[in-house]
């Protein structure tokens, strides 16, 4: 259950700043669907706009990293941070961008391995090899 009210489309229509962001979300994503994350953030129109603009700059804009890889990275970070909502949301986005079942399986294996080895290195307090340090 949400800890904040999720704004309905009717409520959004009455708040011009929120409506403008929702219209941009729909146009950018070429979909009428606006997910609950944005509906919760809509309670704070300034934060809604700021975070949407950040998301577009990082996840939508052309960059050196392709869109599918960005979504897969987002899944890995969301897993590490324990955000079930984000894991589901970005897995759906990755699948929409072409992620196959085989790629998802490999991704889950990498996430599991990284978590395991990260915990082991942390527990053992292994020093960083000089060769890995930026010079």
C-alpha positions in Angstrom: 0.0 0.0 0.0 1.3 3.4 -0.9 2.3 5.9 1.8 1.3 8.8 -0.4 -1.8 9.5 -2.5 -1.4 8.5 -6.2 -3.0 11.2 -8.3 -5.7 10.2 -10.7 -5.9 11.5 -14.3 -8.8 13.7 -13.2 -6.7 15.2 -10.4 -3.7 15.7 -12.7 -5.9 17.7 -15.1 -6.5 20.3 -12.4 -2.8 20.9 -11.8 -1.2 22.5 -14.9 2.4 21.9 -13.8 1.7 18.2 -13.2 -0.4 17.9 -16.4 2.5 19.3 -18.4 4.8 16.6 -17.1 2.3 13.8 -17.6 1.8 15.0 -21.1 5.5 14.9 -21.7 5.8 11.4 -20.2 3.1 10.2 -22.5 4.6 11.9 -25.5 8.2 10.7 -24.7 7.1 7.1 -24.1 4.5 7.1 -26.9 2.0 5.6 -24.5 -1.1 6.8 -22.5 0.2 4.9 -19.5 1.7 6.9 -16.6 2.9 4.6 -13.9 2.4 4.9 -10.2 5.9 6.3 -9.5 5.0 9.5 -11.3 1.5 9.6 -9.8 3.1 9.6 -6.3 5.7 12.2 -7.2 2.9 14.3 -8.7 2.1 15.4 -5.1 5.2 17.6 -5.4 5.1 19.2 -8.9 8.6 20.7 -8.6 10.2 17.3 -7.7 8.1 15.6 -10.4 9.4 17.9 -13.1 13.0 17.7 -11.8 13.1 13.9 -11.6 11.4 13.5 -14.9 13.9 15.8 -16.6 16.8 13.9 -14.9 15.3 10.6 -16.1 15.0 11.9 -19.7 18.6 13.3 -19.6 20.0 9.9 -18.4 17.7 7.2 -19.7 16.2 8.7 -22.9 18.8 11.0 -24.4 21.3 9.7 -27.0 24.4 8.6 -25.2 27.4 6.2 -25.4 25.3 3.5 -23.7 22.4 1.9 -25.6 18.9 2.1 -24.1 18.7 -1.7 -23.4 22.0 -1.7 -21.5 20.8 1.4 -19.5 17.7 -0.5 -18.4 19.7 -3.6 -17.5 22.0 -1.5 -15.4 19.0 0.1 -13.7 17.7 -3.4 -12.9 21.0 -4.4 -11.3 21.2 -1.2 -9.2 17.5 -1.6 -8.2 18.2 -5.1 -7.1 21.1 -4.0 -5.1 19.0 -1.3 -3.5 16.1 -3.6 -2.8 13.6 -1.7 -4.9 11.1 -4.2 -6.1 9.0 -1.6 -7.9 12.0 -0.5 -9.9 13.1 -4.0 -10.7 9.6 -4.7 -12.1 9.3 -1.4 -13.9 12.8 -1.5 -15.5 12.5 -5.2 -16.4 9.3 -4.4 -18.3 11.1 -1.5 -20.0 14.1 -3.7 -20.8 11.8 -6.3 -22.3 10.1 -3.6 -24.3 13.5 -2.6 -25.6 14.2 -6.2 -26.7 15.7 -8.0 -23.7 15.4 -11.7 -24.2 14.8 -14.4 -21.6 18.4 -15.5 -22.2 19.7 -12.0 -21.5 17.5 -11.7 -18.4 18.8 -15.0 -17.1 22.4 -13.9 -17.7 21.7 -10.5 -16.0 20.3 -12.3 -12.9 23.4 -14.5 -12.8 25.7 -11.5 -13.0 23.7 -9.7 -10.3 23.9 -12.7 -8.0 27.6 -13.2 -8.6 28.4 -9.5 -8.1 26.4 -9.5 -4.8 28.2 -12.6 -3.6 31.7 -11.5 -4.5 31.1 -7.9 -3.2 30.0 -9.3 0.2 33.1 -11.6 0.3 35.5 -8.8 -0.6 33.9 -6.5 2.0 34.0 -9.2 4.7 37.6 -10.0 3.9 38.6 -6.3 3.5 40.7 -7.1 0.5 42.9 -4.1 -0.5 42.5 -2.7 -4.0 45.3 -3.9 -6.4 47.5 -1.0 -7.4 46.9 -2.0 -11.1 43.2 -1.2 -10.6 43.7 2.4 -9.4 43.3 5.3 -11.7 46.7 7.0 -12.4 
